[in-house]
Amino acid sequence: MIIHEQTLISEDLFERNFICNLSKCKGACCIEGEQGAPLNPGEITQLEQDLEAIKPYLTPQSLEVINQNGFWETDPEGDLVTTCLPTGECNFSRYENGVLSCGIEQAWKDGKTQFRKPISCHLYPIRISQVGEYDALNYHRWDICKPACSLGDQHQLPVYRFLKDALIRKYGEDWYQTLDEIGQAYLAQ
């Protein structure tokens, strides 16, 4: 692990390559797993404010579940997560040409909301956990992402560079600039 300000960075973020390959995985991360997408309290507030602008981007089934159960819940570990359909899809996901995509992000792209999507989704395949006062940034390995790893290898794009926008959103431009310098030095070894 490399210490960078308030973060502990796994070397995997420099050593592993990654580019989402939706044509291969079909957005499986929006349906696979045991729970919905992790949320923080500020994201719940933002989604509550923007929900009416996001609803036109959601499926009738998702709207029904959200109307009955809300759009977030607490999972068995006590974490805040999005609610899901009985079939497993996040309630904010929708199919477009056989690929799951994010209704929140589409509303953002269309200028209907200032909220892009949960930071946990934007940062994937990085997962953040708390280690004392530090955010520990780790690369999450998942079989459904093998095509993304292959595509990343083809283009030699490390995880931290693929996630530049998300990391800047979370930690800021200056933090990312220093991370990039650390990454370049690490990769030059």
N, C-alpha and C positions, 0 to 999 in steps of 0.2 A: 504494500500500500504506500502511496505517496501522499504526503500531507500538502495540501494547497489551501491556504486560508482556513475556512471553517469546514473543509471537506477532506475526506480520505478517499483517494482515487485508486481503484484497482488497476493494476498494470494491463489487465485484459482490455481496458478501454483504448489502449494504444496498440496492443498486440493483435486484437481481433478485428476483422474487417466485416462490414455490414452495410447493406443497402436493401431496404424493404423491397420485396419482389411480389407485389400484389397479384400479378398475373399467375403466379405459382401457388401462393398460400391462400388466396381468395379472402384475405382479411380474417383468417382463423383466430387471431388474437382477440377479436371482438365476440367470440362465442366459446372458445376453449377456456379451460380453467374452472376453478371451483366457485368463484364469486365474480361480481361485477368489477368495474374499474375502480381502483383506489381514489378517494377524494379527500380533500382537506376542508375544514370548515369554511374557509373563504370561498372555495369553489362552489360549495353548496349555496352560499349566499348569492354568488354571481349567477348560478343556474336558476335559482328562484326568481331573480330579477329578470332574466332573459328567457324564461321557459316559454312564454307565449310566442316569442319570435322564433324559437326553435321548433315548436310543435308542428308547423307545416312540413318539416323535414323528417318527421317520424312516421312509422307505420301505424295503421289503425290498431294493431295488436299492442304495440308499445304504448300508445296513448291510453288504451283501456287499462293496462297494468299500472301506468303512472297515475291515472285518475283514481284507481282503487287503492294502490299501495304506496304511492309517492315515487320519486325518482332516485331516492337513496335509502340505504339501510345500514345497520351495523352488522358486520359479519361475526362469526363465532369467536374470532380473535379480538373483537372489540374495535376493529377498523371500520371507517366509513367507506362505503362502496356504492356504485350505481346498482339499481335494481335490474333484474334480467327477466326475459321471457321464460316461460316454463321450458322452452326448447334450448335455453342457455344463452341466447344472444343478449348482449347489453341492450337495454331499452333505448339507447341513443343510436344504435346501429341501424343500418338499412341496407338492403341489397340494391346494387346498381350493376346491371349486366353480369349477374352471378357473383359479384364481389361485395363483401361487407364493407361499408364505409361509415363514417361518423356523421350523423345528422347535425351535431353541434358544430363540427368543423365546416360542414357545407353552409350552415347559416352564417358562420364567420366569413367564409370566402365570399358569400353573397352580400356582405356588409350589413347583416341583420343583427349582429351581436359583436361586442368587443372581445368576448371570451372565445378563444380558439378551440380548446378541448381540455380535459383534465391533464395536468402536467404529468401524471403517471403514464398516460397514453402517449403524450408528446415525447417523453423521454425514453420510451421503450426502444431497445432492450436494456436500458439502464434501470435498475431498481435502487431506490434509496432507502437505507435503514439508519436508525440513530445509533451511534456508538458514543456514549457520553455526550459531549457537547458538539460532536462532529456529525455531519452527514456522510455516510459511507456510500459511495457510488460504486456499484458492482454490475458487471455484465451478467445478464440472465440468459442462460442457455436453454433453448426450447426446441424440440424436434421440428415443430412447425416452421421454424425460422431457418432451416437448413438452406432453402433457396436464397434467402437474404444473405447468408454467410457466403455462399458460392458467388453471388453477384458482387458482394463486397470484395471478395478475393480477386475477381476478374478486374475490378477497377482499383484495387489496392487502396480502399477507403476505410480508414480506421473508424471504429464506433464513435469516438469523440468528435470526429470531423463530420460524420453523417448526421450527428445530433447537434451540430453547431447552433442552430436557431433555438432549439429547445433548451440547451444549456445556457445560452444567453438570456432567454426568458426567465430561467430559474435563478441564475447567479449574476448576470450582468455582463456587459461587453468587456470590461477590464479583467474580470475574473477569467473569462474565456480566452482573452488574448494571452494571459499568463499560462493558462492550461495548454494552449497551442505551443507556446515556447517550451514548456515542460515536455510535451508530447514529441516535438521535433528533436529535442536533445535525447530523449529516451530512445526514440527510433534510430538515431544516429549511432548509438552504442554498438 
